[in-house]
Amino acid sequence: MNSLPSHPVGGNPADPVKINPALIGATLVGALGGLLFGFDTAVISGCQADLVKLFSLTSGQQGFMTASAMLGATVGSLAAAKPGDRYGRRDCLKIVAAFYLLCAIGCAFSSSLTMIVTARFLGGLAVGASSVLGPMYLAEIAPASWRGRLVACFQVNIVLGVLIAYGSNYFLGSMALGATEWRWKLGVQAVPAFIFLTMLFFIPRSPRWLMMHGQREEAAAVLEKIGVADVPGQLAAIRESLSKEISGKAAPLFVKSLRTPVCLAITIAMFNQLGGINALWYYADQIFAMAGFDKRASAMQSVILGVVNLISTLAGMAIIDKVGRKPLLICGSIGGAISLGLVAWIFNSNVHADWLVWLLGGMVICHAFGQGAVIWVFISEIFPNLVRSKGQTLGSFTHWFMAMLISGVFPMVARNLGQPNAGLPFAFFSVMMVIQIVVVWKFFPETKRVALEDMEQRLRR
């Protein structure tokens, strides 16, 4: 999840607030962008072999085709905030939904590599933009006492979208669709994209954005609709928060006093991808095929990984405030290093291929439980209020840029089980996790239960 506003609606976090149907509806629709995010990210895995064969792709072209979505996500994550401020989070999400729809239609009817890349780039723009606008809308619509849980719906939907993509690939792959199978797999995203676009016309605009643009009466009506009791008090609080932000808009990010949080944000975002998780999501079916599994078995293994990912993410989010960020990162890195090291050994030695689903499942558990649960929470906590959105954008950009590099390079170094250096990419990922253990243990602060203002002083020391 990405940039969150410094002030949520809802007043004192201790105030009891009854969640109502209007708030539930707005949350479900806003979080649907996360489901499409996850679906778009993972669905390409089940189409890799067909696309390589159809368009006679080299490993470099295959990597570029896959990475084109990450290139779009990198651009989208950088470009979404300003339009969101100018035109509104909800209305910009309509453009995002339209891009998801165009991506699905474009991929389904593609007749060349250029068309596939263009459509996936549009989908990537939607992924990057929704990773900023979706959480921002949810945070601004949620009462303070429900904010964490409602915004977490976006992250849960991302993971659910990954699972649905793998399930959809498995189901469509069993229908004997022949040469059009990959078109159905990529085109089916048009259904949730159309639903998302339609439902966005039936949810309110963010009350915080409405106040930014002087529409006080509509903001009050939205606050009342979603169940806020003290509407005048909330309007006053939002107005005060906005005045502080306006006065501090010019605060720079790359200054000496912010050197530590900037380095931490870049480091955690880089390691999030250097562990190889996106290489697994984009090429899961191909990885299992390289290990000797047939097409149907490969698709089923991917579904299993999606289920494991969902359960582990929920578990990590449930205990992050009790256990802390640093222990989760270290434990996840230890488990990931061991799992990936054993995967590298299997690919190099051509033995125990039947262990692969268990070891990659272990990798997924460790990532989801550790880095997946921690990254966006940690980044949001280490920056001062006046530059928090810039810090979140920096972390998001680094994350997507590294995802683009990993997804582009992986098919060029991947090899079938038992071939020379077949385990090289997994050995690299394992080494990166070992390095992360050392870096987190030595340099990362624990942010659990530390007030944001105290965190700023602690990092300076």
C-alpha positions as CSV (number, residue, x, y, z in Angstrom):
1,M,0.0,0.0,0.0
2,N,1.1,3.5,-0.7
3,S,0.7,7.1,0.3
4,L,-1.7,7.7,3.1
5,P,-2.9,11.1,4.2
6,S,-1.7,12.5,7.5
7,H,-5.3,12.9,8.8
8,P,-8.1,10.3,8.5
9,V,-11.7,11.1,9.0
10,G,-13.3,9.9,12.2
11,G,-11.8,11.9,15.1
12,N,-10.4,10.3,18.3
13,P,-9.4,6.7,17.5
14,A,-10.9,5.6,20.8
15,D,-14.3,6.9,19.8
16,P,-16.7,4.0,19.0
17,V,-17.9,4.2,15.5
18,K,-20.5,1.8,14.1
19,I,-19.6,0.8,10.6
20,N,-22.6,1.2,8.2
21,P,-23.6,-0.1,4.7
22,A,-22.5,3.1,3.0
23,L,-19.0,2.8,4.5
24,I,-18.8,-0.9,3.7
25,G,-19.8,-0.3,0.1
26,A,-17.3,2.5,-0.4
27,T,-14.6,0.3,1.1
28,L,-15.4,-2.8,-1.0
29,V,-15.4,-0.7,-4.2
30,G,-12.3,1.2,-3.4
31,A,-10.5,-2.0,-2.5
32,L,-11.6,-3.7,-5.8
33,G,-8.7,-1.8,-7.4
34,G,-6.4,-4.0,-5.3
35,L,-8.0,-7.2,-6.6
36,L,-7.4,-6.1,-10.1
37,F,-3.9,-5.1,-9.2
38,G,-3.2,-8.6,-8.0
39,F,-5.0,-10.3,-10.9
40,D,-3.1,-8.2,-13.5
41,T,0.2,-9.0,-11.8
42,A,-0.2,-12.8,-11.7
43,V,-2.4,-13.7,-14.7
44,I,0.5,-13.5,-17.2
45,S,2.1,-16.5,-15.5
46,G,-0.3,-18.9,-17.1
47,C,0.2,-17.5,-20.6
48,Q,4.0,-17.4,-20.9
49,A,4.5,-20.6,-22.8
50,D,1.7,-19.9,-25.3
51,L,2.9,-16.4,-26.0
52,V,6.6,-17.4,-26.4
53,K,5.5,-20.1,-28.9
54,L,3.0,-17.9,-30.8
55,F,5.2,-14.9,-31.2
56,S,8.5,-16.8,-31.3
57,L,9.9,-14.8,-28.5
58,T,13.5,-14.8,-27.4
59,S,14.2,-14.9,-23.6
60,G,15.0,-11.2,-23.8
61,Q,11.7,-10.4,-25.6
62,Q,9.8,-12.5,-23.1
63,G,11.4,-10.6,-20.3
64,F,10.5,-7.3,-21.9
65,M,6.9,-8.3,-22.5
66,T,6.5,-9.2,-18.8
67,A,8.4,-6.2,-17.5
68,S,6.4,-3.8,-19.7
69,A,3.6,-3.9,-17.0
70,M,6.2,-3.1,-14.3
71,L,7.4,-0.2,-16.4
72,G,3.8,1.1,-16.6
73,A,3.5,0.6,-12.8
74,T,6.6,2.6,-12.2
75,V,5.3,5.5,-14.2
76,G,1.8,5.1,-12.7
77,S,3.0,5.2,-9.1
78,L,4.9,8.4,-9.8
79,A,2.2,10.1,-11.8
80,A,-1.0,9.3,-9.9
81,A,-0.7,11.6,-6.8
82,K,-1.1,15.0,-8.6
83,P,-4.1,14.1,-10.7
84,G,-5.6,12.5,-7.6
85,D,-5.2,15.9,-5.8
86,R,-6.6,17.8,-8.7
87,Y,-9.5,15.7,-9.9
88,G,-10.2,13.5,-6.9
89,R,-9.3,10.0,-5.8
90,R,-12.6,8.4,-6.8
91,D,-12.8,10.0,-10.3
92,C,-9.1,9.2,-11.0
93,L,-9.9,5.6,-10.0
94,K,-12.4,5.6,-12.9
95,I,-9.6,6.3,-15.3
96,V,-7.6,3.5,-13.6
97,A,-10.6,1.1,-14.1
98,A,-10.8,2.1,-17.7
99,F,-7.1,1.3,-18.2
100,Y,-7.6,-2.1,-16.6
101,L,-10.5,-2.7,-19.0
102,L,-8.4,-1.6,-22.0
103,C,-5.6,-3.8,-20.9
104,A,-7.8,-6.9,-20.8
105,I,-9.4,-6.1,-24.2
106,G,-6.1,-5.2,-25.8
107,C,-4.4,-8.4,-24.6
108,A,-7.3,-10.6,-25.7
109,F,-7.3,-9.3,-29.2
110,S,-3.5,-8.8,-29.7
111,S,-2.0,-9.9,-32.9
112,S,1.6,-8.9,-32.3
113,L,4.2,-8.5,-29.5
114,T,3.8,-4.7,-29.8
115,M,0.1,-4.9,-29.1
116,I,0.7,-7.1,-26.1
117,V,3.3,-4.8,-24.7
118,T,1.2,-1.7,-25.2
119,A,-1.8,-3.3,-23.5
120,R,0.3,-4.5,-20.6
121,F,1.8,-1.1,-20.2
122,L,-1.7,0.4,-19.9
123,G,-2.5,-2.3,-17.3
124,G,0.8,-1.4,-15.5
125,L,-0.2,2.2,-15.4
126,A,-3.4,1.2,-13.7
127,V,-1.5,-1.1,-11.2
128,G,0.9,1.7,-10.2
129,A,-1.9,4.4,-10.0
130,S,-4.2,2.2,-8.0
131,S,-1.5,1.3,-5.5
132,V,-1.4,5.1,-4.7
133,L,-5.1,6.2,-5.2
134,G,-6.8,3.1,-3.7
135,P,-5.3,3.2,-0.2
136,M,-5.5,7.0,-0.2
137,Y,-9.2,6.9,-0.9
138,L,-9.8,4.2,1.7
139,A,-7.8,6.1,4.4
140,E,-9.7,9.3,3.7
141,I,-13.1,7.7,3.8
142,A,-12.5,5.5,6.9
143,P,-13.2,6.6,10.5
144,A,-10.0,6.6,12.6
145,S,-11.0,3.6,14.7
146,W,-11.5,1.5,11.6
147,R,-8.8,3.0,9.4
148,G,-6.1,0.3,9.7
149,R,-8.5,-2.5,9.1
150,L,-10.3,-0.9,6.2
151,V,-7.2,0.2,4.4
152,A,-5.8,-3.3,4.9
153,C,-8.6,-4.5,2.7
154,F,-6.6,-3.2,-0.2
155,Q,-3.6,-5.3,0.6
156,V,-5.8,-8.4,1.2
157,N,-7.5,-7.8,-2.2
158,I,-4.1,-7.7,-3.9
159,V,-3.3,-11.1,-2.5
160,L,-6.8,-12.4,-3.3
161,G,-6.4,-11.1,-6.9
162,V,-3.3,-13.2,-7.3
163,L,-5.1,-16.3,-6.1
164,I,-8.1,-15.6,-8.4
165,A,-5.7,-15.1,-11.3
166,Y,-4.1,-18.5,-10.7
167,G,-7.5,-20.1,-10.2
168,S,-8.9,-18.6,-13.4
169,N,-5.8,-19.8,-15.3
170,Y,-6.3,-23.3,-14.0
171,F,-10.0,-23.4,-14.8
172,L,-9.7,-21.9,-18.3
173,G,-6.7,-24.2,-18.9
174,S,-9.0,-27.2,-18.3
175,M,-11.6,-26.2,-20.8
176,A,-9.7,-27.3,-24.0
177,L,-9.9,-23.8,-25.6
178,G,-7.0,-24.5,-27.9
179,A,-5.2,-21.7,-29.5
180,T,-7.5,-19.1,-28.0
181,E,-6.8,-20.2,-24.4
182,W,-4.3,-17.4,-23.6
183,R,-6.7,-14.8,-25.0
184,W,-9.4,-15.9,-22.6
185,K,-7.0,-16.0,-19.7
186,L,-5.9,-12.4,-20.3
187,G,-9.3,-11.1,-21.4
188,V,-11.4,-12.4,-18.5
189,Q,-10.0,-9.4,-16.5
190,A,-12.5,-7.3,-18.4
191,V,-15.3,-8.6,-16.2
192,P,-14.1,-7.3,-12.8
193,A,-12.7,-4.2,-14.5
194,F,-16.1,-3.3,-15.9
195,I,-17.7,-4.0,-12.5
196,F,-15.1,-1.8,-10.8
197,L,-15.7,1.1,-13.3
198,T,-19.5,0.8,-12.9
199,M,-19.5,0.7,-9.1
200,L,-17.2,3.8,-8.9
201,F,-20.2,5.9,-10.0
202,F,-22.1,4.9,-6.9
203,I,-19.7,5.7,-4.1
204,P,-19.0,9.1,-2.6
205,R,-16.0,11.3,-3.2
206,S,-13.4,11.6,-0.4
207,P,-14.5,14.2,2.2
208,R,-10.9,15.3,2.6
209,W,-10.6,16.0,-1.1
210,L,-13.9,17.8,-1.1
211,M,-12.6,20.1,1.7
212,M,-9.4,20.7,-0.3
213,H,-11.6,22.1,-3.0
214,G,-13.9,24.1,-0.9
215,Q,-16.9,21.8,-1.2
216,R,-17.8,21.9,2.5
217,E,-21.5,20.9,2.1
218,E,-20.8,17.8,0.1
219,A,-18.0,16.8,2.5
220,A,-20.4,17.2,5.4
221,A,-23.0,15.0,3.6
222,V,-20.4,12.3,2.9
223,L,-19.3,12.3,6.6
224,E,-22.8,12.0,7.7
225,K,-23.5,9.2,5.2
226,I,-20.6,7.1,6.4
227,G,-21.6,7.4,10.0
228,V,-19.4,10.1,11.5
229,A,-21.2,11.4,14.6
230,D,-19.4,14.8,15.1
231,V,-19.5,16.1,11.5
232,P,-18.6,19.8,12.4
233,G,-15.7,18.6,14.5
234,Q,-14.4,16.4,11.7
235,L,-14.7,19.2,9.2
236,A,-12.7,21.5,11.5
237,A,-10.0,18.8,12.0
238,I,-9.7,18.2,8.3
239,R,-9.4,22.0,7.7
240,E,-6.7,22.3,10.3
241,S,-4.8,19.3,8.8
242,L,-5.0,20.8,5.3
243,S,-3.7,24.2,6.4
244,K,-0.6,22.5,8.0
245,E,0.0,20.5,4.8
246,I,-0.3,23.6,2.6
247,S,2.3,25.4,4.7
248,G,4.7,22.5,4.4
249,K,4.2,21.5,0.8
250,A,7.7,22.7,-0.3
251,A,9.5,20.5,2.3
252,P,12.2,18.6,0.4
253,L,12.9,14.9,0.7
254,F,16.6,14.6,-0.2
255,V,18.2,16.5,2.6
256,K,20.8,15.5,5.1
257,S,18.4,15.3,8.0
258,L,16.3,12.7,6.1
259,R,19.2,10.6,4.9
260,T,18.4,7.7,7.2
261,P,14.7,7.2,6.4
262,V,15.4,7.7,2.7
263,C,18.1,5.0,2.8
264,L,15.8,2.7,4.8
265,A,12.9,3.1,2.4
266,I,15.1,2.4,-0.6
267,T,16.7,-0.6,1.1
268,I,13.5,-2.3,2.2
269,A,11.8,-1.7,-1.2
270,M,14.9,-3.2,-3.0
271,F,15.1,-6.3,-0.8
272,N,11.3,-6.8,-1.3
273,Q,12.1,-7.6,-4.9
274,L,15.6,-9.1,-4.6
275,G,14.1,-12.0,-2.8
276,G,12.5,-13.0,-6.1
277,I,8.8,-12.9,-5.2
278,N,7.7,-11.2,-8.4
279,A,9.8,-13.6,-10.5
280,L,7.8,-16.4,-8.9
281,W,4.4,-14.6,-9.5
282,Y,5.1,-13.8,-13.2
283,Y,6.8,-17.1,-14.1
284,A,5.3,-19.6,-11.7
285,D,3.9,-21.9,-14.3
286,Q,7.1,-21.7,-16.3
287,I,9.2,-22.5,-13.2
288,F,7.2,-25.6,-12.5
289,A,7.4,-26.6,-16.2
290,M,11.2,-26.2,-16.1
291,A,11.1,-28.7,-13.2
292,G,9.3,-31.2,-15.3
293,F,5.7,-30.7,-14.3
294,D,3.1,-30.8,-17.1
295,K,0.8,-27.8,-17.9
296,R,-2.1,-28.8,-15.7
297,A,0.1,-29.7,-12.7
298,S,2.0,-26.5,-13.1
299,A,-1.2,-24.5,-13.0
300,M,-2.4,-26.3,-9.9
301,Q,0.9,-25.7,-8.1
302,S,0.4,-22.0,-8.8
303,V,-3.1,-22.1,-7.2
304,I,-1.6,-23.7,-4.1
305,L,1.0,-20.9,-3.9
306,G,-1.8,-18.4,-4.2
307,V,-3.7,-19.9,-1.3
308,V,-0.6,-20.0,0.9
309,N,0.1,-16.4,0.0
310,L,-3.4,-15.3,1.1
311,I,-3.3,-17.2,4.4
312,S,0.3,-16.0,5.2
313,T,-0.5,-12.4,4.5
314,L,-3.5,-12.4,6.8
315,A,-1.4,-14.0,9.5
316,G,1.4,-11.5,9.1
317,M,-1.0,-8.5,9.2
318,A,-2.7,-10.0,12.3
319,I,0.5,-10.1,14.4
320,I,2.6,-7.2,13.0
321,D,1.6,-4.9,15.9
322,K,2.2,-7.5,18.5
323,V,5.5,-9.1,17.3
324,G,7.0,-6.0,15.6
325,R,8.3,-5.2,12.2
326,K,12.0,-6.1,12.7
327,P,11.4,-9.7,14.0
328,L,9.0,-10.4,11.1
329,L,11.6,-9.1,8.5
330,I,14.4,-11.2,10.0
331,C,12.4,-14.4,10.4
332,G,11.0,-14.1,6.9
333,S,14.5,-13.5,5.5
334,I,15.9,-16.6,7.3
335,G,13.1,-18.8,6.0
336,G,13.3,-17.3,2.5
337,A,17.1,-17.8,2.4
338,I,16.8,-21.5,3.4
339,S,13.9,-22.2,1.0
340,L,15.5,-20.5,-2.0
341,G,18.9,-22.1,-1.3
342,L,17.2,-25.6,-1.4
343,V,15.4,-24.6,-4.6
344,A,18.7,-23.7,-6.2
345,W,20.2,-27.0,-5.1
346,I,17.2,-28.9,-6.7
347,F,17.6,-27.1,-10.0
348,N,21.4,-27.7,-10.1
349,S,21.4,-31.3,-9.0
350,N,18.2,-32.5,-10.7
351,V,16.9,-34.3,-7.6
352,H,13.8,-34.2,-5.5
353,A,11.7,-32.1,-7.9
354,D,8.7,-33.2,-5.9
355,W,9.9,-30.9,-3.1
356,L,9.6,-27.9,-5.2
357,V,6.1,-26.9,-4.4
358,W,6.8,-27.2,-0.7
359,L,10.0,-25.1,-0.9
360,L,8.4,-22.4,-3.1
361,G,5.4,-22.5,-0.7
362,G,7.9,-21.9,2.1
363,M,9.3,-19.0,0.2
364,V,5.9,-17.5,-0.3
365,I,5.0,-17.9,3.4
366,C,8.2,-16.3,4.5
367,H,7.8,-13.3,2.1
368,A,4.1,-12.7,2.9
369,F,4.6,-13.1,6.6
370,G,7.7,-10.9,6.6
371,Q,8.4,-8.4,3.8
372,G,4.9,-8.5,2.4
373,A,3.2,-7.5,5.7
374,V,5.9,-5.0,6.8
375,I,7.1,-3.0,3.8
376,W,4.4,-0.4,3.4
377,V,3.7,-0.1,7.1
378,F,7.4,0.5,7.8
379,I,7.9,3.1,5.1
380,S,4.8,5.0,6.3
381,E,6.3,5.1,9.8
382,I,9.8,6.3,9.2
383,F,9.1,9.6,7.5
384,P,8.0,12.9,9.1
385,N,4.5,14.1,8.4
386,L,5.4,16.8,5.9
387,V,7.3,14.4,3.6
388,R,5.5,11.2,4.3
389,S,3.7,11.1,0.9
390,K,7.0,11.8,-0.8
391,G,8.7,9.0,1.1
392,Q,5.9,6.6,0.2
393,T,6.2,7.5,-3.4
394,L,10.0,6.9,-3.3
395,G,9.4,3.5,-1.7
396,S,6.8,2.6,-4.3
397,F,9.0,3.8,-7.2
398,T,11.9,1.7,-6.0
399,H,9.7,-1.3,-5.5
400,W,8.3,-1.2,-9.1
401,F,11.6,-0.3,-10.6
402,M,13.2,-3.4,-9.0
403,A,10.2,-5.5,-10.0
404,M,10.7,-4.4,-13.6
405,L,14.4,-5.4,-13.5
406,I,13.9,-8.8,-11.9
407,S,11.0,-9.7,-14.2
408,G,12.9,-8.6,-17.3
409,V,16.1,-10.5,-16.4
410,F,14.7,-13.7,-15.0
411,P,13.8,-15.5,-18.2
412,M,17.3,-14.8,-19.6
413,V,19.0,-16.7,-16.8
414,A,16.4,-19.3,-16.1
415,R,17.2,-22.9,-17.1
416,N,15.5,-26.3,-17.0
417,L,16.1,-28.6,-14.1
418,G,19.6,-30.1,-14.2
419,Q,21.0,-27.8,-16.9
420,P,24.3,-25.9,-16.1
421,N,23.7,-23.1,-13.6
422,A,19.9,-23.8,-13.5
423,G,19.8,-22.8,-9.8
424,L,21.7,-19.5,-10.3
425,P,18.7,-17.1,-10.1
426,F,17.4,-18.9,-6.9
427,A,20.9,-18.9,-5.4
428,F,21.1,-15.2,-6.0
429,F,17.7,-14.6,-4.4
430,S,18.9,-16.7,-1.4
431,V,22.1,-14.7,-1.0
432,M,20.1,-11.4,-1.1
433,M,17.9,-12.7,1.8
434,V,21.1,-13.5,3.8
435,I,22.3,-10.0,3.2
436,Q,18.9,-8.6,4.2
437,I,19.1,-10.5,7.6
438,V,22.4,-8.6,8.4
439,V,21.2,-5.3,7.2
440,V,17.9,-5.4,9.1
441,W,19.5,-6.7,12.3
442,K,22.2,-4.0,12.2
443,F,20.6,-0.9,10.7
444,F,16.8,-1.1,10.9
445,P,14.9,0.4,13.8
446,E,11.9,-1.2,15.5
447,T,8.9,1.0,14.8
448,K,6.3,-0.9,16.8
449,R,4.4,1.3,19.2
450,V,6.7,4.2,18.6
451,A,4.9,7.6,18.1
452,L,5.7,9.1,14.7
453,E,7.1,12.2,16.3
454,D,9.4,10.1,18.5
455,M,10.5,8.0,15.5
456,E,11.8,11.1,13.8
457,Q,14.0,12.0,16.8
458,R,15.2,8.4,17.2
459,L,16.3,8.1,13.6
460,R,18.2,11.4,13.9
461,R,20.1,9.9,16.8
